[in-house]
Every structure is written in structure tokens, then in C-alpha cells.
């Protein structure tokens, strides 16, 4: 008690030190308040990646895969011949990037087994998965988003919430420890200017921050 009284007495006598201590305490309180205010206005999603819908380039009828004219990673234009199945030439309806190519030349191929798949680069989105109890109800289409991709650490990109899935991922059901209720994940899709960020590629891992 004597030591505590001595400290208090010193602070009382030294007004400059007392003022400094009060300023530090006030600064810490203010910084904490600002931090928690900012955190309350944003939602972070670490489980995200760059994706686009896969487009299957298939023959109209089953046949033997005779030739493939493209390679994985090729950029193709609309109406490009990508393969020959039997006597049919398989063509692309739109331009895009080839994502997979079958090497089974001579094998029977049918519409359900496309010899070539592709994506339309203009349809690239950042797709994140968020649990329904982690702020899903606060997310709306049009909200501002910043995101990063692991391949370019330190660089921040911008976009907007483009779509919120209405159907959960059944394979990602978890249980809340507190009340043993099932918790489901939903997709959040973020649109960004693909032409502005040409370095972003399909399949890259990403992290999303959504601002309410």
C-alpha cells in the first residue's frame, strides 16, 4: 500500500507526467474504439479463389476422338475448331481460355465427356465461402470489396459483391460447438474489372474483405 501511495503521490506532484499518462490511456482507448468500429463494418473471408464457369466443348453425338487442335492455356476466339470427333468438328461458341484437353485420341467420346473445356475470362469472379453465422446476413449485392491473391502478396484489388448463393454447400456442413446446430457455407461472388487486372488467373487462391 505504501508503494502504491508513493506512485500516486508522484503523479499528483508531477502534473506533466500525470498528463502524459492520461494522454496515453486516452489514446489507447480511442485507438481500440476506432479499431473495433472498423472491424464491425467489414467482413473477412479467407477461404476464397478465382473462378469462372467451365464451358464444355462437346460433340453433338458420340464418336471417336480423332484430333485435338488446342492445348491447355490457349486463348481461343469464337468459332474456333478445337477437336474432331468422328466426322464432326467441335467448335467454341465464344472466346476464352482452354482449361483442359483430352489426350485419349482414338477413344470414344460422347457429349457428357467433352474433349476440351474452357472458360470465358470475362466471367472470372472471386468466389468465397462464408458460414451462415459469420456475417452472411449483413452482405448485400453491390457492397464494396477489396481482395488479395496469394500469388501477388501485398497487392490489393477492388471489386463489388456480384452474387450471393441461395443454396448452401451440403459437403461443407459443420456443427456449432455452442449449441450443436448445423452451420452451412454459402458462396459470395465478387465481380472485378478483368481488363484492369490481367495478371489474375483462374484457380488462384484469394482473401476477401467486404465493407458493409
C-alpha positions as CSV (number, residue, x, y, z in Angstrom):
1,X,0.0,0.0,0.0
2,X,2.9,2.3,0.8
3,X,4.4,1.8,-2.6
4,X,1.1,2.4,-4.3
5,X,0.6,5.6,-2.4
6,X,4.0,6.8,-3.4
7,X,3.3,6.3,-7.1
8,X,0.0,8.2,-6.8
9,X,1.8,11.0,-4.8
10,X,4.4,11.3,-7.5
11,X,1.8,11.5,-10.3
12,X,-0.1,14.1,-8.2
13,X,3.0,16.2,-7.7
14,X,4.3,15.9,-11.3
15,X,1.5,17.3,-13.4
16,X,3.4,16.8,-16.6
17,X,3.8,13.1,-16.0
18,X,0.2,12.7,-14.9
19,X,-1.0,14.5,-18.0
20,X,1.2,12.3,-20.2
21,X,-0.1,9.1,-18.6
22,X,-3.7,10.3,-19.0
23,X,-3.0,11.1,-22.7
24,X,-1.5,7.6,-23.3
25,X,-4.5,5.9,-21.6
26,X,-6.9,8.1,-23.6
27,X,-5.0,7.3,-26.8
28,X,-5.2,3.6,-26.2
29,X,-8.9,3.7,-25.5
30,X,-9.5,5.8,-28.6
31,X,-7.4,3.5,-30.8
32,X,-9.2,0.5,-29.5
33,X,-12.6,2.1,-30.2
34,X,-11.6,3.0,-33.7
35,X,-10.2,-0.5,-34.4
36,X,-13.4,-2.2,-33.2
37,X,-15.6,0.2,-35.1
38,X,-13.7,-0.5,-38.3
39,X,-13.8,-4.3,-37.7
40,X,-17.5,-4.1,-37.1
41,X,-18.0,-2.6,-40.5
42,X,-16.2,-5.3,-42.5
43,X,-16.4,-9.0,-43.1
44,X,-13.3,-11.1,-43.9
45,X,-13.4,-14.3,-45.9
46,X,-10.1,-16.2,-46.1
47,X,-11.4,-19.2,-48.0
48,X,-11.7,-17.8,-51.5
49,X,-10.4,-18.3,-55.0
50,X,-10.6,-17.0,-58.6
51,X,-13.2,-19.0,-60.6
52,X,-15.2,-18.9,-63.8
53,X,-17.9,-21.3,-65.1
54,X,-16.5,-24.2,-67.0
55,X,-17.7,-24.4,-70.7
56,X,-17.7,-27.9,-72.1
57,X,-16.9,-28.2,-75.8
58,X,-18.5,-31.5,-76.8
59,X,-19.7,-33.3,-79.9
60,X,-23.4,-33.4,-80.6
61,X,-23.3,-37.2,-80.9
62,X,-20.8,-39.9,-79.6
63,X,-17.8,-40.7,-81.8
64,X,-14.1,-41.5,-81.9
65,X,-11.8,-38.6,-80.9
66,X,-9.7,-38.2,-83.9
67,X,-7.7,-35.0,-83.3
68,X,-7.4,-32.1,-80.8
69,X,-6.2,-28.8,-82.2
70,X,-5.7,-26.8,-79.0
71,X,-3.6,-27.0,-75.8
72,X,-4.3,-26.2,-72.2
73,X,-3.8,-22.5,-71.6
74,X,-4.5,-21.4,-75.2
75,X,-6.6,-18.3,-75.8
76,X,-9.2,-19.0,-78.5
77,X,-11.6,-16.9,-80.4
78,X,-15.3,-17.6,-81.1
79,X,-16.0,-20.3,-83.7
80,X,-12.5,-21.9,-83.2
81,X,-12.3,-25.6,-84.2
82,X,-10.9,-27.3,-81.1
83,X,-11.3,-31.0,-81.9
84,X,-12.6,-33.6,-84.4
85,X,-14.8,-36.3,-83.1
86,X,-15.7,-38.8,-85.9
87,X,-16.6,-36.5,-88.8
88,X,-17.8,-33.7,-86.6
89,X,-15.7,-30.6,-85.9
90,X,-16.2,-29.4,-82.4
91,X,-16.1,-25.5,-82.2
92,X,-16.2,-22.9,-79.5
93,X,-19.2,-20.6,-79.4
94,X,-17.4,-17.9,-77.5
95,X,-13.8,-16.8,-77.0
96,X,-11.9,-17.8,-73.9
97,X,-9.1,-19.8,-72.3
98,X,-8.7,-23.6,-72.7
99,X,-8.6,-25.2,-69.3
100,X,-8.4,-28.9,-70.1
101,X,-7.7,-31.1,-73.1
102,X,-8.3,-34.9,-73.6
103,X,-5.3,-36.9,-74.7
104,X,-7.4,-40.0,-75.4
105,X,-7.0,-40.0,-79.2
106,X,-8.9,-43.0,-80.6
107,X,-11.2,-43.3,-77.7
108,X,-15.0,-43.0,-77.9
109,X,-16.2,-39.6,-76.8
110,X,-19.7,-38.5,-76.1
111,X,-21.4,-35.2,-75.2
112,X,-21.0,-36.0,-71.5
113,X,-17.2,-36.4,-71.9
114,X,-16.0,-33.2,-73.6
115,X,-12.6,-33.4,-75.3
116,X,-12.0,-29.8,-74.5
117,X,-13.2,-27.4,-71.7
118,X,-12.7,-23.7,-71.5
119,X,-13.7,-20.6,-69.5
120,X,-14.8,-17.1,-70.6
121,X,-12.2,-14.8,-69.0
122,X,-14.8,-12.0,-68.7
123,X,-16.7,-14.3,-66.3
124,X,-13.9,-14.5,-63.8
125,X,-15.1,-13.9,-60.2
126,X,-13.6,-14.1,-56.7
127,X,-15.7,-16.7,-55.0
128,X,-15.6,-17.0,-51.3
129,X,-17.3,-19.3,-48.8
130,X,-18.8,-17.9,-45.6
131,X,-20.6,-19.7,-42.8
132,X,-24.1,-18.5,-42.3
133,X,-23.3,-17.4,-38.7
134,X,-20.3,-15.3,-39.7
135,X,-22.0,-12.2,-41.1
136,X,-23.9,-13.6,-44.1
137,X,-27.0,-11.6,-43.2
138,X,-25.0,-8.4,-43.5
139,X,-23.8,-9.0,-47.0
140,X,-25.6,-7.5,-50.0
141,X,-25.1,-7.2,-53.7
142,X,-23.2,-4.0,-54.6
143,X,-21.2,-3.7,-51.5
144,X,-17.6,-2.6,-51.9
145,X,-14.9,-5.3,-51.7
146,X,-11.1,-5.4,-51.5
147,X,-9.3,-8.6,-52.1
148,X,-5.8,-10.1,-52.3
149,X,-4.4,-13.1,-54.2
150,X,-1.7,-15.3,-52.7
151,X,0.3,-15.1,-56.0
152,X,0.8,-11.4,-55.6
153,X,1.1,-10.8,-51.8
154,X,1.0,-7.2,-50.8
155,X,-1.1,-6.0,-53.7
156,X,-4.8,-5.1,-53.1
157,X,-7.6,-5.3,-55.7
158,X,-11.1,-3.9,-55.7
159,X,-14.5,-5.2,-56.7
160,X,-18.1,-5.4,-55.7
161,X,-20.4,-8.2,-54.4
162,X,-22.0,-9.6,-57.5
163,X,-24.0,-12.6,-56.3
164,X,-24.9,-14.4,-53.0
165,X,-25.8,-18.0,-53.4
166,X,-29.2,-19.1,-52.1
167,X,-28.2,-22.8,-51.9
168,X,-25.5,-23.9,-49.3
169,X,-22.7,-26.3,-49.8
170,X,-24.0,-29.6,-48.4
171,X,-20.5,-31.0,-48.3
172,X,-19.3,-28.2,-46.0
173,X,-21.8,-28.6,-43.2
174,X,-20.2,-28.1,-39.8
175,X,-21.6,-28.1,-36.3
176,X,-21.6,-25.1,-34.0
177,X,-19.8,-26.1,-30.8
178,X,-22.1,-23.9,-28.6
179,X,-25.5,-25.4,-29.4
180,X,-24.6,-28.4,-31.8
181,X,-26.7,-26.8,-34.6
182,X,-25.6,-27.4,-38.2
183,X,-23.8,-24.4,-39.8
184,X,-23.7,-24.2,-43.6
185,X,-21.4,-22.3,-46.0
186,X,-22.7,-20.1,-48.8
187,X,-20.9,-18.7,-51.9
188,X,-20.2,-15.0,-52.3
189,X,-19.2,-13.9,-55.8
190,X,-17.2,-10.7,-56.3
191,X,-17.0,-9.0,-59.7
192,X,-13.9,-7.1,-60.7
193,X,-12.5,-5.4,-63.8
194,X,-10.8,-8.3,-65.5
195,X,-9.1,-5.9,-68.1
196,X,-7.6,-3.9,-65.3
197,X,-6.1,-6.9,-63.6
198,X,-4.8,-9.2,-66.4
199,X,-2.4,-10.9,-64.0
200,X,-5.3,-12.6,-62.1
201,X,-5.8,-16.1,-63.3
202,X,-8.4,-18.8,-62.9
203,X,-7.6,-21.1,-59.9
204,X,-5.6,-18.6,-57.8
205,X,-6.3,-18.5,-54.1
206,X,-7.6,-15.3,-52.6
207,X,-8.8,-13.5,-49.5
208,X,-11.8,-11.1,-49.4
209,X,-12.8,-8.1,-47.3
210,X,-16.4,-6.9,-47.7
211,X,-17.4,-3.4,-46.4
212,X,-20.9,-3.1,-45.1
